Amino acid sequence: MKKKNIPFEFVYQLFALIIAIIIVHAFYVSVVRPSAAQVIEEQNLQAKADPDFVRERSVWVLIKDLEQEACFVLMFWALAIMGYKAVKIGGERRLLEVDLVPVAEGMRILPEDTREFARQVQALPEDRQKMLLPRALLGALRRFASTRNIQDVSNTTHTICESEAERLESELSMIRYISWAIPSIGFIGTVRGIGEALAQADKAVKGDIAGVTQSLGVAFNSTFIALLISIFLMFLVHQLQLVQERLVFDSENYCDEKVIRHLKAD
């Protein structure tokens, strides 16, 4: 019975989420919430002493609630996933600087020569052979050996690169989902804050508006922080997508320059 291996990327993402939860929650418990409580207490004392006192917006108060904590957990999780993908893309881009198919200028590759050039690509470590450029080169050389048609080789290379672009695009779906989920969590905080404020409307009618203002602060602060994080993440997602598209484009150009233009059919 064949043993199924758990993909490394799945394990990485799972542990990245767990570590993000632990670190962010520890920071909130030890720093954020005590600091926010101290700021609120000091402002309440100053407000009692001075009726004209205007409360300043403190960063600790802005981020102290559960919704903001959840948003920061998701942000660091998304950053960890994007970092992993950026490292992988960097490794693939370094292959573009290696002469995997050493062909001198003016030299021609015949169908009979493809096996020797393919061996040089297959001599790469197994993890590198799974990268886009070696797969595209091997596909091109094998296609030329079997069909002896240069147009077929070009079509094969384009198909491999196109399918890789679609795969990379689909792998961004988790990061896009996180970027969408963060504003949604912020809106949950908004609904919770407004609900708490409405529950204290009877106190506001009697002149005690402290509870209402605090609940409305929860509502607006959660949305504010969530939208800021979402804008930041979406910018990084678009940058990562641009790097991926450049990798696919440069890999296809590499195949054209290093292999296809040197091919010569009988």
VOMI-563450 format. One record per residue (C-alpha): residue number from 1; residue in three letters; y, z, x. Coordinates in steps of 0.001 Angstrom, whole numbers, plus 500000, padded with zeros to 6 digits. Layout:
N
+-----+------+--------+--------+--------+
: seq : type :     c2 :     c3 :     c1 :
+-----+------+--------+--------+--------+
: NUM :  ala :      Y :      Z :      X :
...
+-----+------+--------+--------+--------+
//
This chain:
266
+-----+------+--------+--------+--------+
: seq : type :     c2 :     c3 :     c1 :
+-----+------+--------+--------+--------+
:   1 :  met : 500000 : 500000 : 500000 :
:   2 :  lys : 503330 : 498925 : 501449 :
:   3 :  lys : 505745 : 501743 : 502102 :
:   4 :  lys : 509194 : 501309 : 500580 :
:   5 :  asn : 512085 : 502260 : 502811 :
:   6 :  ile : 515271 : 503654 : 501314 :
:   7 :  pro : 518234 : 501459 : 502373 :
:   8 :  phe : 520350 : 503123 : 505049 :
:   9 :  glu : 523574 : 502200 : 503234 :
:  10 :  phe : 522455 : 504084 : 500098 :
:  11 :  val : 521648 : 507192 : 502152 :
:  12 :  tyr : 524986 : 506897 : 503954 :
:  13 :  gln : 526908 : 506654 : 500677 :
:  14 :  leu : 525051 : 509636 : 499199 :
:  15 :  phe : 525723 : 511878 : 502193 :
:  16 :  ala : 529327 : 510656 : 502385 :
:  17 :  leu : 529854 : 511776 : 498778 :
:  18 :  ile : 528266 : 515178 : 499415 :
:  19 :  ile : 530339 : 515759 : 502557 :
:  20 :  ala : 533541 : 514660 : 500766 :
:  21 :  ile : 532862 : 517138 : 497939 :
:  22 :  ile : 532215 : 520003 : 500370 :
:  23 :  ile : 535247 : 519366 : 502589 :
:  24 :  val : 537739 : 518734 : 499766 :
:  25 :  his : 536546 : 521708 : 497692 :
:  26 :  ala : 536667 : 524022 : 500717 :
:  27 :  phe : 540210 : 522877 : 501476 :
:  28 :  tyr : 541255 : 523447 : 497865 :
:  29 :  val : 539718 : 526920 : 497693 :
:  30 :  ser : 541103 : 528079 : 501035 :
:  31 :  val : 544494 : 526346 : 501197 :
:  32 :  val : 545688 : 524383 : 498172 :
:  33 :  arg : 545170 : 526781 : 495273 :
:  34 :  pro : 546337 : 529949 : 497118 :
:  35 :  ser : 549449 : 528092 : 498328 :
:  36 :  ala : 550141 : 526722 : 494835 :
:  37 :  ala : 549743 : 530185 : 493269 :
:  38 :  gln : 552167 : 531630 : 495808 :
:  39 :  val : 554756 : 528906 : 495168 :
:  40 :  ile : 554511 : 529341 : 491387 :
:  41 :  glu : 554844 : 533112 : 491675 :
:  42 :  glu : 557918 : 532832 : 493914 :
:  43 :  gln : 559533 : 530304 : 491585 :
:  44 :  asn : 558846 : 532515 : 488542 :
:  45 :  leu : 560540 : 535458 : 490273 :
:  46 :  gln : 563538 : 533321 : 491205 :
:  47 :  ala : 563739 : 531946 : 487654 :
:  48 :  lys : 563842 : 535488 : 486234 :
:  49 :  ala : 566557 : 536501 : 488677 :
:  50 :  asp : 568650 : 533344 : 488207 :
:  51 :  pro : 568778 : 531631 : 484762 :
:  52 :  asp : 570218 : 528475 : 486411 :
:  53 :  phe : 567390 : 528207 : 488960 :
:  54 :  val : 565851 : 524720 : 489198 :
:  55 :  arg : 562201 : 524588 : 490223 :
:  56 :  glu : 561501 : 522281 : 493169 :
:  57 :  arg : 558418 : 520064 : 493098 :
:  58 :  ser : 555927 : 521462 : 495583 :
:  59 :  val : 553102 : 519328 : 497002 :
:  60 :  trp : 550694 : 522242 : 496539 :
:  61 :  val : 551553 : 522485 : 492852 :
:  62 :  leu : 551273 : 518715 : 492412 :
:  63 :  ile : 547680 : 518581 : 493694 :
:  64 :  lys : 546298 : 521982 : 492633 :
:  65 :  asp : 544295 : 521002 : 489509 :
:  66 :  leu : 540675 : 519920 : 489115 :
:  67 :  glu : 541544 : 516308 : 488309 :
:  68 :  gln : 543493 : 515881 : 491538 :
:  69 :  glu : 540632 : 517454 : 493486 :
:  70 :  ala : 538195 : 514967 : 491946 :
:  71 :  cys : 540560 : 512095 : 492799 :
:  72 :  phe : 540709 : 513154 : 496457 :
:  73 :  val : 536904 : 513437 : 496602 :
:  74 :  leu : 536567 : 509873 : 495288 :
:  75 :  met : 539283 : 508655 : 497651 :
:  76 :  phe : 537517 : 510008 : 500754 :
:  77 :  trp : 534196 : 508670 : 499469 :
:  78 :  ala : 535691 : 505200 : 499051 :
:  79 :  leu : 537272 : 505418 : 502522 :
:  80 :  ala : 533884 : 506318 : 504022 :
:  81 :  ile : 532229 : 503322 : 502327 :
:  82 :  met : 535006 : 500982 : 503454 :
:  83 :  gly : 534789 : 502371 : 506980 :
:  84 :  tyr : 531054 : 501630 : 507072 :
:  85 :  lys : 531637 : 498058 : 505896 :
:  86 :  ala : 534489 : 497556 : 508358 :
:  87 :  val : 532240 : 498623 : 511256 :
:  88 :  lys : 529531 : 496188 : 510130 :
:  89 :  ile : 532044 : 493349 : 509879 :
:  90 :  gly : 533366 : 494232 : 513333 :
:  91 :  gly : 529828 : 493927 : 514734 :
:  92 :  glu : 529424 : 490513 : 513097 :
:  93 :  arg : 532773 : 489318 : 514400 :
:  94 :  arg : 531772 : 490230 : 517960 :
:  95 :  leu : 528932 : 487713 : 517680 :
:  96 :  leu : 531517 : 484972 : 517166 :
:  97 :  glu : 532584 : 485557 : 520772 :
:  98 :  val : 529024 : 485004 : 522094 :
:  99 :  asp : 527706 : 481555 : 522939 :
: 100 :  leu : 524492 : 481807 : 520916 :
: 101 :  val : 523757 : 478077 : 521204 :
: 102 :  pro : 524921 : 477024 : 524688 :
: 103 :  val : 525698 : 473322 : 524378 :
: 104 :  ala : 527892 : 471662 : 526995 :
: 105 :  glu : 530701 : 469367 : 525883 :
: 106 :  gly : 529340 : 465856 : 525365 :
: 107 :  met : 525748 : 467067 : 525095 :
: 108 :  arg : 523738 : 466049 : 522033 :
: 109 :  ile : 521090 : 468049 : 520166 :
: 110 :  leu : 518102 : 465991 : 519032 :
: 111 :  pro : 515618 : 467152 : 516384 :
: 112 :  glu : 513096 : 467823 : 519168 :
: 113 :  asp : 515547 : 470203 : 520888 :
: 114 :  thr : 516084 : 472483 : 517914 :
: 115 :  arg : 513043 : 474680 : 518609 :
: 116 :  glu : 514342 : 475652 : 522041 :
: 117 :  phe : 517811 : 476509 : 520721 :
: 118 :  ala : 516264 : 478423 : 517809 :
: 119 :  arg : 514283 : 480559 : 520285 :
: 120 :  gln : 517537 : 481659 : 521927 :
: 121 :  val : 518876 : 482869 : 518587 :
: 122 :  gln : 515557 : 484544 : 517743 :
: 123 :  ala : 515711 : 486418 : 521058 :
: 124 :  leu : 518521 : 488544 : 519608 :
: 125 :  pro : 517684 : 492108 : 518492 :
: 126 :  glu : 516259 : 492293 : 514970 :
: 127 :  asp : 519349 : 493937 : 513479 :
: 128 :  arg : 521548 : 491143 : 514826 :
: 129 :  gln : 519253 : 488425 : 513542 :
: 130 :  lys : 519991 : 489683 : 510015 :
: 131 :  met : 523717 : 489032 : 510479 :
: 132 :  leu : 525399 : 485998 : 508967 :
: 133 :  leu : 525970 : 483891 : 512072 :
: 134 :  pro : 522370 : 483975 : 513450 :
: 135 :  arg : 520990 : 483255 : 509962 :
: 136 :  ala : 523349 : 480311 : 509520 :
: 137 :  leu : 522501 : 478904 : 512971 :
: 138 :  leu : 518751 : 479248 : 512444 :
: 139 :  gly : 519031 : 477672 : 509008 :
: 140 :  ala : 520968 : 474739 : 510452 :
: 141 :  leu : 518544 : 474166 : 513349 :
: 142 :  arg : 515426 : 474404 : 511167 :
: 143 :  arg : 516940 : 472116 : 508561 :
: 144 :  phe : 517759 : 469503 : 511186 :
: 145 :  ala : 514237 : 469713 : 512615 :
: 146 :  ser : 512667 : 469089 : 509218 :
: 147 :  thr : 515042 : 466520 : 507677 :
: 148 :  arg : 516776 : 464926 : 510695 :
: 149 :  asn : 519793 : 464595 : 508404 :
: 150 :  ile : 523143 : 465953 : 509599 :
: 151 :  gln : 524632 : 466080 : 506088 :
: 152 :  asp : 521718 : 468255 : 504945 :
: 153 :  val : 522402 : 470592 : 507858 :
: 154 :  ser : 526073 : 470880 : 506869 :
: 155 :  asn : 525127 : 471580 : 503252 :
: 156 :  thr : 522617 : 474234 : 504325 :
: 157 :  thr : 525177 : 476014 : 506498 :
: 158 :  his : 527744 : 475934 : 503707 :
: 159 :  thr : 525219 : 477292 : 501196 :
: 160 :  ile : 524240 : 480190 : 503483 :
: 161 :  cys : 527881 : 481103 : 504101 :
: 162 :  glu : 528738 : 480786 : 500425 :
: 163 :  ser : 525867 : 483048 : 499367 :
: 164 :  glu : 526932 : 485581 : 502006 :
: 165 :  ala : 530488 : 485524 : 500639 :
: 166 :  glu : 529152 : 486228 : 497149 :
: 167 :  arg : 526980 : 489069 : 498468 :
: 168 :  leu : 529899 : 490675 : 500301 :
: 169 :  glu : 532040 : 490322 : 497201 :
: 170 :  ser : 529409 : 491993 : 495011 :
: 171 :  glu : 529096 : 494893 : 497485 :
: 172 :  leu : 532761 : 495692 : 496897 :
: 173 :  ser : 531993 : 496492 : 493254 :
: 174 :  met : 531346 : 500189 : 493992 :
: 175 :  ile : 534696 : 500569 : 495768 :
: 176 :  arg : 536462 : 498750 : 492936 :
: 177 :  tyr : 534742 : 501047 : 490435 :
: 178 :  ile : 535987 : 504105 : 492341 :
: 179 :  ser : 539509 : 502639 : 492419 :
: 180 :  trp : 539288 : 502197 : 488638 :
: 181 :  ala : 537767 : 505636 : 488042 :
: 182 :  ile : 540545 : 507516 : 489846 :
: 183 :  pro : 543336 : 506597 : 487355 :
: 184 :  ser : 540893 : 507347 : 484527 :
: 185 :  ile : 540396 : 510864 : 485885 :
: 186 :  gly : 544175 : 511181 : 486105 :
: 187 :  phe : 544468 : 510262 : 482424 :
: 188 :  ile : 541822 : 512865 : 481603 :
: 189 :  gly : 544112 : 515422 : 483231 :
: 190 :  thr : 546982 : 514079 : 481133 :
: 191 :  val : 545011 : 514489 : 477905 :
: 192 :  arg : 543880 : 517974 : 478931 :
: 193 :  gly : 547434 : 519058 : 479802 :
: 194 :  ile : 548927 : 517707 : 476571 :
: 195 :  gly : 546127 : 519351 : 474572 :
: 196 :  glu : 546825 : 522712 : 476193 :
: 197 :  ala : 550564 : 522273 : 475572 :
: 198 :  leu : 549990 : 521543 : 471876 :
: 199 :  ala : 547747 : 524595 : 471612 :
: 200 :  gln : 550706 : 526725 : 472748 :
: 201 :  ala : 553244 : 525123 : 470409 :
: 202 :  asp : 553492 : 528300 : 468332 :
: 203 :  lys : 554654 : 530220 : 471425 :
: 204 :  ala : 557253 : 527535 : 472154 :
: 205 :  val : 558606 : 527886 : 468617 :
: 206 :  lys : 559124 : 531594 : 469310 :
: 207 :  gly : 561030 : 530772 : 472495 :
: 208 :  asp : 558310 : 531177 : 475128 :
: 209 :  ile : 558023 : 527692 : 476685 :
: 210 :  ala : 556490 : 528742 : 480023 :
: 211 :  gly : 552928 : 527906 : 478952 :
: 212 :  val : 553941 : 524562 : 477458 :
: 213 :  thr : 555849 : 523453 : 480556 :
: 214 :  gln : 552983 : 524495 : 482819 :
: 215 :  ser : 550485 : 522497 : 480735 :
: 216 :  leu : 552766 : 519457 : 480683 :
: 217 :  gly : 553037 : 519798 : 484458 :
: 218 :  val : 549243 : 519495 : 484676 :
: 219 :  ala : 549405 : 516376 : 482502 :
: 220 :  phe : 552006 : 514505 : 484527 :
: 221 :  asn : 550951 : 515695 : 487978 :
: 222 :  ser : 547351 : 514498 : 487559 :
: 223 :  thr : 548425 : 511011 : 486507 :
: 224 :  phe : 551033 : 510801 : 489269 :
: 225 :  ile : 548581 : 511690 : 492045 :
: 226 :  ala : 545797 : 509494 : 490613 :
: 227 :  leu : 548024 : 506418 : 490451 :
: 228 :  leu : 549269 : 506939 : 494008 :
: 229 :  ile : 545703 : 507197 : 495330 :
: 230 :  ser : 544620 : 504158 : 493315 :
: 231 :  ile : 547476 : 502019 : 494696 :
: 232 :  phe : 546558 : 503054 : 498252 :
: 233 :  leu : 542847 : 502290 : 497754 :
: 234 :  met : 543423 : 498914 : 496109 :
: 235 :  phe : 545562 : 497865 : 499073 :
: 236 :  leu : 542714 : 498743 : 501454 :
: 237 :  val : 540173 : 496965 : 499229 :
: 238 :  his : 542194 : 493747 : 499369 :
: 239 :  gln : 542500 : 494052 : 503155 :
: 240 :  leu : 538733 : 494535 : 503480 :
: 241 :  gln : 538098 : 491551 : 501211 :
: 242 :  leu : 540418 : 489442 : 503376 :
: 243 :  val : 538504 : 490446 : 506526 :
: 244 :  gln : 535202 : 489531 : 504856 :
: 245 :  glu : 536491 : 486127 : 503774 :
: 246 :  arg : 537725 : 485435 : 507296 :
: 247 :  leu : 534320 : 486362 : 508712 :
: 248 :  val : 532552 : 483865 : 506444 :
: 249 :  phe : 535120 : 481137 : 507155 :
: 250 :  asp : 534985 : 481683 : 510938 :
: 251 :  ser : 531159 : 481749 : 510922 :
: 252 :  glu : 531005 : 478399 : 509149 :
: 253 :  asn : 533522 : 476960 : 511615 :
: 254 :  tyr : 531418 : 478343 : 514496 :
: 255 :  cys : 528370 : 476476 : 513197 :
: 256 :  asp : 530387 : 473267 : 512851 :
: 257 :  glu : 531889 : 473512 : 516342 :
: 258 :  lys : 528847 : 474808 : 518266 :
: 259 :  val : 525978 : 473005 : 516522 :
: 260 :  ile : 526679 : 470451 : 513803 :
: 261 :  arg : 529117 : 468268 : 515752 :
: 262 :  his : 526567 : 468049 : 518607 :
: 263 :  leu : 523682 : 466947 : 516403 :
: 264 :  lys : 522319 : 463435 : 516810 :
: 265 :  ala : 519672 : 461989 : 514533 :
: 266 :  asp : 517163 : 459450 : 515824 :
+-----+------+--------+--------+--------+
//
